[in-house]
Every structure is written in structure tokens, then in C-alpha cells.
Amino acid sequence: MGRVKTIVAVAFSVLILTILVIMICKKEGIAQSASQGEGDTVATSEFVFTAPYIPNEIEFAGEKVPLNNYWVREGVDRELITASNQHTLTMLSMKRSGRWFPIIEQIMKEEGLPDDFKYLCVAESNLQNVISPAKATGFWQFMEKTAKLYDLEVREDVDERYDVEKSTHAACKYLIGSKKRLGTWSLAAAAYNMGEAGVKKQMTEQSCNSYWNLYLNQETARYMYRIIAYKLIFENPERYHYKLLPEDLYSPIACDTLRIDTTITSLHSFALSQNITYKELKDLNPWLRGKKLTVTTKPYTIKVPKK
């Protein structure tokens, strides 16, 4: 009997000790959770996904977006959800805008193109010199044939589609011309995506002169909505859960320019003669596509880091 009592007493002691340990652990866990910062990962934290904010009224290039049409509102909603949740791509585009928007905005102002069209450039390339599967190239994604129509030189060692300033001037001329012929900026943007002839054909077949009411291929049908989504996010980033300080943006690169009117047989040697690296030369002048620059009928302007 005495042995049984001893066993019961030991068991009771173990139970009490276990309860005390659990209580202490819970207390320490709560304290640790409370002490963790906002950016720390907590096991009990929850991710809440909310629908993106859509303003009651939206304008693009001075034209009202007809949000009263359900397909328009849902189109904006779809592209806002997509763009706001592509965190890496959207964040990098916002950072790059600090470097490139000042250049693009100034050229648009000179050409008379509405400022909102800088977001078309974001939608096209995310402010990068990229090549599409269809071989559209540069910030503004010009095809070679179209580029040449707008005085952009494309040959073996020179491709001015990679020149941000020259390609922006060309894009402005294309869009302004399309607007004059088609009637609205939204149709001009659609023409930039699918070609002016394609837009005109659809307008004629459908007896419709509104981008928002046209039945188009999926890419062009989503095109204006995507541009508008970037406009909304860039102009009010915190509402879409992006927070960047001015110093987070990439800064413009201060450059000097050199007028080149004779052939450069070796860009490597040219870079050394300017006390810069070959990488700097190519980064600042991505339109230089080879290892030399052949000058024939016109001079070129090369950028070098400002001394």
C-alpha cells in the first residue's frame, strides 16, 4: 500500500511539473511574439489578400475611362491584380522610373504627347532594352520595319531602337500620327500594339470607333487596361502596398557626349582612350551593337560618364 502511494505521489509531482513547464513556455512564446518587429516572420501571422482599389473616375491622356461598363471595370481590376502582385517586376520598374522617366517625360513634352504614355513604355518593356519573341526591340519595342519608317537606324553595328532618346521621339511621332488618323488616344495605343491597319479593320467591320467597345484579340483587348494599371500603381504606390523612398529609385546617370564623325575600328581601344571601361561604354550606349562603329553619312553621339 505504501508503495502505491509513493507511485501516485511521484506521478502527481511529474504532472504538476509538466503543467508548470508548459505555462512557462507559453508565456515566453507570447513575449517573444510581442517583441518581434513588423518585418519578422511569426508562425501565427496571416497573409490577407485584398481587392485592389479602383477610383470612381479614371482618365488616360485626358480621356475618361468608362468604368460604368462592367467589362471595363473588371478589365481594370484584372490588370491591377496582376501588376500589383508581380512584386519583383513592378518594384524594379518603379525603381527604374527614377532614371528614365525624366528623360522620357521631357521628350514627350517637346513632341506634344500626353505624359500618361510613359506608362505605355512600362507596359511594353518595364523600362528595359529587351527583345520580344517577335523580335520587337528596345524600351518601346519597335519592329525593325517600323523603326526604319521613323528614322531609326538598324544595321549590323548600330541599332537605334536601343537608344532611349531616339526611340522615344519615334514612339511619340507614331502615337501622335495614329491619334490624328484614328480619333482617340486609346485607339492610338491599341494601334501601337496591333498595328494601325489592324485597328482600322476592326473599327470598320464592327462599325465601332471606341476602343472600349471593340472586340479585339486578347493581347490588344487587355493592353489599355494594363497601361492604366501601371498608371494607378505608380501614381499612388502605397495604396497598392508598395513603399519606396526617393533614395530607393535609381538615379539618372550624369554623362558627357562626344560627337563621332569618323569610323571607330575598335570600341575597346576607344573606351581606354576615354579612361572608361568597355562595360561603361556599352552600358551607356546600348545602341552600339558590335565592337566597332562604322561612320558613313552621318555623325553619332556617344555618351561617356561625366568627369
NORSUL-V905302 format. One record per residue. N is the residue number from 1. RES is the residue in one small letter. PHI is phi in whole degrees, -180 to 180 (* if undefined). Layout:
N;RES;PHI + N;RES;PHI
This chain:
1;m;* + 2;g;-63 + 3;r;-68 + 4;v;-64 + 5;k;-61 + 6;t;-64 + 7;i;-63 + 8;v;-63 + 9;a;-65 + 10;v;-64 + 11;a;-63 + 12;f;-64 + 13;s;-64 + 14;v;-62 + 15;l;-63 + 16;i;-62 + 17;l;-64 + 18;t;-63 + 19;i;-62 + 20;l;-63 + 21;v;-63 + 22;i;-62 + 23;m;-64 + 24;i;-66 + 25;c;-63 + 26;k;-63 + 27;k;-63 + 28;e;-67 + 29;g;-64 + 30;i;-65 + 31;a;-63 + 32;q;-66 + 33;s;-63 + 34;a;-67 + 35;s;-84 + 36;q;-75 + 37;g;-76 + 38;e;-62 + 39;g;-87 + 40;d;-76 + 41;t;-91 + 42;v;-115 + 43;a;-59 + 44;t;-94 + 45;s;-70 + 46;e;-126 + 47;f;-99 + 48;v;-112 + 49;f;-100 + 50;t;-115 + 51;a;-67 + 52;p;-69 + 53;y;-73 + 54;i;-119 + 55;p;-61 + 56;n;-68 + 57;e;-134 + 58;i;-133 + 59;e;-122 + 60;f;-131 + 61;a;53 + 62;g;83 + 63;e;-102 + 64;k;-75 + 65;v;-87 + 66;p;-77 + 67;l;-68 + 68;n;-69 + 69;n;-81 + 70;y;-60 + 71;w;-69 + 72;v;-73 + 73;r;-61 + 74;e;-70 + 75;g;-66 + 76;v;-63 + 77;d;-60 + 78;r;-60 + 79;e;-72 + 80;l;-66 + 81;i;-61 + 82;t;-65 + 83;a;-68 + 84;s;-73 + 85;n;-102 + 86;q;-87 + 87;h;-60 + 88;t;-64 + 89;l;-66 + 90;t;-68 + 91;m;-62 + 92;l;-65 + 93;s;-63 + 94;m;-65 + 95;k;-65 + 96;r;-65 + 97;s;-60 + 98;g;-63 + 99;r;-88 + 100;w;-102 + 101;f;-59 + 102;p;-57 + 103;i;-70 + 104;i;-65 + 105;e;-61 + 106;q;-64 + 107;i;-67 + 108;m;-61 + 109;k;-63 + 110;e;-63 + 111;e;-83 + 112;g;88 + 113;l;-96 + 114;p;-55 + 115;d;-59 + 116;d;-60 + 117;f;-72 + 118;k;-64 + 119;y;-76 + 120;l;-64 + 121;c;-64 + 122;v;-63 + 123;a;-64 + 124;e;-73 + 125;s;-138 + 126;n;54 + 127;l;59 + 128;q;-136 + 129;n;-84 + 130;v;-118 + 131;i;-122 + 132;s;-82 + 133;p;-57 + 134;a;-87 + 135;k;78 + 136;a;-67 + 137;t;-134 + 138;g;90 + 139;f;-55 + 140;w;-100 + 141;q;56 + 142;f;-82 + 143;m;-76 + 144;e;-59 + 145;k;-62 + 146;t;-68 + 147;a;-57 + 148;k;-67 + 149;l;-65 + 150;y;-109 + 151;d;64 + 152;l;-95 + 153;e;-79 + 154;v;-134 + 155;r;-151 + 156;e;-58 + 157;d;-109 + 158;v;-139 + 159;d;-141 + 160;e;-77 + 161;r;-67 + 162;y;-86 + 163;d;-90 + 164;v;-60 + 165;e;-64 + 166;k;-66 + 167;s;-70 + 168;t;-68 + 169;h;-59 + 170;a;-65 + 171;a;-63 + 172;c;-59 + 173;k;-63 + 174;y;-62 + 175;l;-68 + 176;i;-64 + 177;g;-64 + 178;s;-64 + 179;k;-64 + 180;k;-62 + 181;r;-85 + 182;l;-102 + 183;g;111 + 184;t;-136 + 185;w;-69 + 186;s;-67 + 187;l;-69 + 188;a;-63 + 189;a;-64 + 190;a;-61 + 191;a;-64 + 192;y;-64 + 193;n;-83 + 194;m;-113 + 195;g;97 + 196;e;-65 + 197;a;-62 + 198;g;-64 + 199;v;-66 + 200;k;-59 + 201;k;-61 + 202;q;-67 + 203;m;-62 + 204;t;-70 + 205;e;-63 + 206;q;-97 + 207;s;50 + 208;c;-140 + 209;n;-118 + 210;s;-120 + 211;y;-55 + 212;w;-67 + 213;n;-108 + 214;l;-76 + 215;y;-93 + 216;l;-127 + 217;n;-60 + 218;q;-58 + 219;e;-64 + 220;t;-72 + 221;a;-63 + 222;r;-92 + 223;y;-61 + 224;m;-64 + 225;y;-64 + 226;r;-66 + 227;i;-61 + 228;i;-64 + 229;a;-60 + 230;y;-65 + 231;k;-58 + 232;l;-64 + 233;i;-69 + 234;f;-67 + 235;e;-83 + 236;n;-146 + 237;p;-62 + 238;e;-66 + 239;r;-65 + 240;y;-109 + 241;h;72 + 242;y;-116 + 243;k;-134 + 244;l;-125 + 245;l;-87 + 246;p;-54 + 247;e;-74 + 248;d;-78 + 249;l;-78 + 250;y;-72 + 251;s;-85 + 252;p;-59 + 253;i;-97 + 254;a;-71 + 255;c;-133 + 256;d;-102 + 257;t;-122 + 258;l;-121 + 259;r;-87 + 260;i;-112 + 261;d;-121 + 262;t;-131 + 263;t;-62 + 264;i;-103 + 265;t;-78 + 266;s;-141 + 267;l;-71 + 268;h;-60 + 269;s;-66 + 270;f;-62 + 271;a;-61 + 272;l;-62 + 273;s;-68 + 274;q;-99 + 275;n;59 + 276;i;-131 + 277;t;-85 + 278;y;-60 + 279;k;-62 + 280;e;-61 + 281;l;-60 + 282;k;-73 + 283;d;-65 + 284;l;-81 + 285;n;-134 + 286;p;-65 + 287;w;-72 + 288;l;-77 + 289;r;-96 + 290;g;-122 + 291;k;-102 + 292;k;-144 + 293;l;-132 + 294;t;-90 + 295;v;-99 + 296;t;-115 + 297;t;-106 + 298;k;-140 + 299;p;-79 + 300;y;-124 + 301;t;-115 + 302;i;-109 + 303;k;-92 + 304;v;-133 + 305;p;-58 + 306;k;-67 + 307;k;-87
